[in-house]
Amino acid sequence: MSRPTNYAETIAGVPVHYDRYNNPRYCYGTRGKPYKFYMTQGFETKLNESFEDLWEICSLGKAEVIASAGAYVDKPGMHAKGRAIDIDALFWSDYALITNNYLVQTSFYLGVEAILRKHFGTVLNYLYNAAHKDHFHVDDGTEVGYSNTSKSKTFFLQAALVNLFEQPISVDGKWGDETSGAVSVVFKGLGIQRDIFDKNAWLDFLTQAANKAFGFVEPEEKDPLDLIRDLYKVIDSELENSIYRKPIETALSTFVNHPDTRNWLAKYE
């Protein structure tokens, strides 16, 4: 399909930058730089509505920059229709959500995802597959609402139940009695009377999940000890069955247990 003539340089009043340049100043994990993101007018309207919703509910308010890997791309799928965008990161003045930091920014990540899911039927995330660990893929090719045959929606649901509502269930992307039971417990506690397959019940859950995720306190700045714990957490999750886990873990532990490092870290204990 041909590229849409419509493009966006801001979303809900916030500059959206491209961050996939082969340049350390503008690569993934940075604020990137201004860019024209081609998309249909209808899709741009939905994006504006979703991020206005996010700015309103998020305790940090409106971000300063949205970083993206792109919208229209001449390849099969919703990107080629100008009805998809990949969101890499959100930057505030003193905080940033980088999407491949899901393991150490889990609650905040899920809060953003909950809002996106209120407005878009398709959101592919860190848990969906390896290709989406470093961005949210967002498109309007499917209807908003929960379906237990959707792997991506079930992954999000389970992650929210575990990390936001303390339900001890598996996060495997598969609907079953365990997930169904946890939904019943959480919905009862939240006062949601309808079934999760009811669109309004799903929207209510997403709003309450986002409120739970963000709370009303800005994310605390992490000290070096917190960051080291995050490293161990990532190693434990991402390298669980890898032959590289042990040498990487050993190298990190050697650094942490060096006398000079221990003396430096002591002031944060």
C-alpha angles and dihedrals in degrees: 000000000000121000115267115250090222119087139174129218094173134035118207090343096311125111113248114211134193112239106179100090120131089243126098091226093057105024130113112307094032130091089257117203138279116292142165111250110200116215140136118281090242093054091047089053091053091048091052091050093049095050093044085056090049095050090051098050101033114094090224094057122209117005124228098225138012112206118208140182091214147287117221113041126168097240136097117291140040094319089067089054092054090243102111140065135185115225114204105172148346120221127201124177094271105009138052135190109212107188097221087060090074093126093058099031096041102139095044091045091052091048091057091044092051091057093047090052091055089065106028131050094209122054117155114196147180092286096048098076142317093273092062101044091102102045148020110249106208127186140151098227093115134043123265110253140083122285120179090212091062111097094195095050092046092049089053093045093051093045090051092047091051102039103032103029102029097237112160099225137128120266101216105127092248125117115225145135092292094055093040091052093049090050090053092051094047095043090052090051092048093048094243104152100183132076119271089243089065107095094222091051090051091050091048090051092049092052093048091045090053091049090050092048097050100033112178099285125091114241111271120242110251122234123218093269091055090050092051090050088051089054092053089048092053092046091050093051105034099037100036095127099020125118086222095061098085098048091045093047091046092050091050093047091049090055094045093048096047108118093238091050092047091051091050093047093046092082090061095051 
